[in-house]
Amino acid sequence: MTMLTGRDAVIEFAVESLETPALTKAQLADLLFDQIGLNKRESKDMIDAFFDLVSQSLVEGNDVKLSGFGNFQIRTKAPRPGRNPRTGESIPIQARRVVTFHASSKLKEQIQAAAGL
Protein backbone atom coordinates (compact mmCIF):
# COMPACT_ATOMS: atom_id res chain seq x y z
CA MET A 1 0.00 0.00 0.00
CA THR A 2 1.51 3.32 -1.05
CA MET A 3 0.30 6.56 0.51
CA LEU A 4 0.60 10.05 -0.86
CA THR A 5 -0.19 12.84 1.54
CA GLY A 6 -1.43 16.21 0.48
CA ARG A 7 -2.63 19.24 2.40
CA ASP A 8 -6.16 17.97 2.77
CA ALA A 9 -6.13 14.21 2.34
CA VAL A 10 -4.22 10.99 2.40
CA ILE A 11 -4.63 8.94 -0.76
CA GLU A 12 -3.88 5.24 -0.59
CA PHE A 13 -2.82 3.36 -3.69
CA ALA A 14 -3.05 -0.42 -3.82
CA VAL A 15 0.14 -1.56 -5.51
CA GLU A 16 0.16 -5.16 -4.32
CA SER A 17 -1.23 -6.30 -7.66
CA LEU A 18 1.75 -5.03 -9.65
CA GLU A 19 2.94 -7.58 -12.19
CA THR A 20 6.56 -6.41 -12.16
CA PRO A 21 8.82 -5.81 -9.17
CA ALA A 22 9.27 -2.17 -10.20
CA LEU A 23 6.62 0.56 -10.24
CA THR A 24 6.52 2.06 -13.74
CA LYS A 25 5.30 5.43 -15.02
CA ALA A 26 2.45 3.66 -16.84
CA GLN A 27 1.40 1.97 -13.59
CA LEU A 28 1.51 5.32 -11.76
CA ALA A 29 -0.76 6.81 -14.44
CA ASP A 30 -3.14 3.85 -14.09
CA LEU A 31 -3.22 4.34 -10.31
CA LEU A 32 -4.13 8.03 -10.77
CA PHE A 33 -6.88 6.95 -13.16
CA ASP A 34 -8.23 4.25 -10.82
CA GLN A 35 -7.85 5.98 -7.46
CA ILE A 36 -8.37 9.68 -8.17
CA GLY A 37 -10.60 9.56 -11.22
CA LEU A 38 -8.49 11.51 -13.68
CA ASN A 39 -8.96 10.33 -17.23
CA LYS A 40 -6.16 8.21 -18.71
CA ARG A 41 -4.74 11.04 -20.83
CA GLU A 42 -4.67 13.47 -17.89
CA SER A 43 -3.06 10.82 -15.69
CA LYS A 44 -0.32 10.11 -18.23
CA ASP A 45 0.26 13.83 -18.83
CA MET A 46 0.52 14.53 -15.08
CA ILE A 47 3.08 11.77 -14.53
CA ASP A 48 5.09 12.84 -17.58
CA ALA A 49 5.02 16.50 -16.49
CA PHE A 50 6.20 15.58 -12.99
CA PHE A 51 9.16 13.55 -14.24
CA ASP A 52 9.99 16.17 -16.89
CA LEU A 53 10.16 18.84 -14.15
CA VAL A 54 12.37 16.65 -11.95
CA SER A 55 14.63 15.73 -14.88
CA GLN A 56 14.96 19.30 -16.13
CA SER A 57 15.79 20.59 -12.68
CA LEU A 58 18.54 17.98 -12.29
CA VAL A 59 19.91 18.70 -15.78
CA GLU A 60 20.16 22.37 -14.82
CA GLY A 61 22.20 21.36 -11.77
CA ASN A 62 19.50 21.96 -9.16
CA ASP A 63 18.74 19.53 -6.35
CA VAL A 64 15.20 18.14 -6.06
CA LYS A 65 13.71 17.79 -2.58
CA LEU A 66 10.50 15.84 -2.11
CA SER A 67 9.28 16.32 1.44
CA GLY A 68 8.77 13.05 3.27
CA PHE A 69 10.38 11.08 0.43
CA GLY A 70 13.96 12.18 -0.16
CA ASN A 71 16.44 14.33 -2.05
CA PHE A 72 17.91 13.91 -5.52
CA GLN A 73 21.26 15.65 -5.77
CA ILE A 74 23.73 16.26 -8.59
CA ARG A 75 27.33 15.39 -7.77
CA THR A 76 30.38 15.97 -9.92
CA LYS A 77 32.81 13.08 -9.83
CA ALA A 78 36.46 13.81 -10.52
CA PRO A 79 38.40 11.92 -13.18
CA ARG A 80 40.19 8.87 -11.86
CA PRO A 81 42.24 5.94 -13.08
CA GLY A 82 40.30 2.78 -13.79
CA ARG A 83 41.01 -0.74 -14.95
CA ASN A 84 39.41 -2.94 -17.57
CA PRO A 85 38.45 -6.02 -15.53
CA ARG A 86 38.73 -8.33 -18.53
CA THR A 87 42.20 -7.30 -19.72
CA GLY A 88 43.63 -5.58 -16.65
CA GLU A 89 44.54 -2.60 -18.84
CA SER A 90 44.59 0.82 -17.17
CA ILE A 91 42.03 3.25 -18.57
CA PRO A 92 41.15 6.78 -17.51
CA ILE A 93 37.60 7.39 -16.25
CA GLN A 94 36.39 10.83 -17.28
CA ALA A 95 34.91 13.41 -14.92
CA ARG A 96 31.13 13.17 -14.89
CA ARG A 97 27.97 14.33 -13.18
CA VAL A 98 25.82 11.76 -11.40
CA VAL A 99 22.48 11.83 -9.61
CA THR A 100 22.35 10.54 -6.05
CA PHE A 101 19.27 9.86 -3.95
CA HIS A 102 19.08 10.14 -0.18
CA ALA A 103 15.90 8.85 1.41
CA SER A 104 14.22 11.03 4.03
CA SER A 105 14.04 9.83 7.61
CA LYS A 106 10.26 9.38 7.18
CA LEU A 107 10.77 7.06 4.21
CA LYS A 108 13.48 5.14 6.06
CA GLU A 109 11.15 4.69 9.04
CA GLN A 110 8.33 3.44 6.80
CA ILE A 111 10.65 0.92 5.15
CA GLN A 112 11.91 -0.34 8.52
CA ALA A 113 8.35 -0.59 9.89
CA ALA A 114 7.20 -2.56 6.83
CA ALA A 115 10.13 -4.94 7.29
CA GLY A 116 9.20 -5.46 10.93
CA LEU A 117 12.54 -4.15 12.16
C-alpha positions in Angstrom: 0.0 0.0 0.0 1.5 3.3 -1.1 0.3 6.6 0.5 0.6 10.1 -0.9 -0.2 12.8 1.5 -1.4 16.2 0.5 -2.6 19.2 2.4 -6.2 18.0 2.8 -6.1 14.2 2.3 -4.2 11.0 2.4 -4.6 8.9 -0.8 -3.9 5.2 -0.6 -2.8 3.4 -3.7 -3.1 -0.4 -3.8 0.1 -1.6 -5.5 0.2 -5.2 -4.3 -1.2 -6.3 -7.7 1.7 -5.0 -9.6 2.9 -7.6 -12.2 6.6 -6.4 -12.2 8.8 -5.8 -9.2 9.3 -2.2 -10.2 6.6 0.6 -10.2 6.5 2.1 -13.7 5.3 5.4 -15.0 2.4 3.7 -16.8 1.4 2.0 -13.6 1.5 5.3 -11.8 -0.8 6.8 -14.4 -3.1 3.8 -14.1 -3.2 4.3 -10.3 -4.1 8.0 -10.8 -6.9 6.9 -13.2 -8.2 4.2 -10.8 -7.9 6.0 -7.5 -8.4 9.7 -8.2 -10.6 9.6 -11.2 -8.5 11.5 -13.7 -9.0 10.3 -17.2 -6.2 8.2 -18.7 -4.7 11.0 -20.8 -4.7 13.5 -17.9 -3.1 10.8 -15.7 -0.3 10.1 -18.2 0.3 13.8 -18.8 0.5 14.5 -15.1 3.1 11.8 -14.5 5.1 12.8 -17.6 5.0 16.5 -16.5 6.2 15.6 -13.0 9.2 13.6 -14.2 10.0 16.2 -16.9 10.2 18.8 -14.1 12.4 16.7 -11.9 14.6 15.7 -14.9 15.0 19.3 -16.1 15.8 20.6 -12.7 18.5 18.0 -12.3 19.9 18.7 -15.8 20.2 22.4 -14.8 22.2 21.4 -11.8 19.5 22.0 -9.2 18.7 19.5 -6.4 15.2 18.1 -6.1 13.7 17.8 -2.6 10.5 15.8 -2.1 9.3 16.3 1.4 8.8 13.1 3.3 10.4 11.1 0.4 14.0 12.2 -0.2 16.4 14.3 -2.1 17.9 13.9 -5.5 21.3 15.7 -5.8 23.7 16.3 -8.6 27.3 15.4 -7.8 30.4 16.0 -9.9 32.8 13.1 -9.8 36.5 13.8 -10.5 38.4 11.9 -13.2 40.2 8.9 -11.9 42.2 5.9 -13.1 40.3 2.8 -13.8 41.0 -0.7 -14.9 39.4 -2.9 -17.6 38.5 -6.0 -15.5 38.7 -8.3 -18.5 42.2 -7.3 -19.7 43.6 -5.6 -16.6 44.5 -2.6 -18.8 44.6 0.8 -17.2 42.0 3.3 -18.6 41.1 6.8 -17.5 37.6 7.4 -16.2 36.4 10.8 -17.3 34.9 13.4 -14.9 31.1 13.2 -14.9 28.0 14.3 -13.2 25.8 11.8 -11.4 22.5 11.8 -9.6 22.4 10.5 -6.0 19.3 9.9 -4.0 19.1 10.1 -0.2 15.9 8.8 1.4 14.2 11.0 4.0 14.0 9.8 7.6 10.3 9.4 7.2 10.8 7.1 4.2 13.5 5.1 6.1 11.2 4.7 9.0 8.3 3.4 6.8 10.6 0.9 5.2 11.9 -0.3 8.5 8.3 -0.6 9.9 7.2 -2.6 6.8 10.1 -4.9 7.3 9.2 -5.5 10.9 12.5 -4.2 12.2 
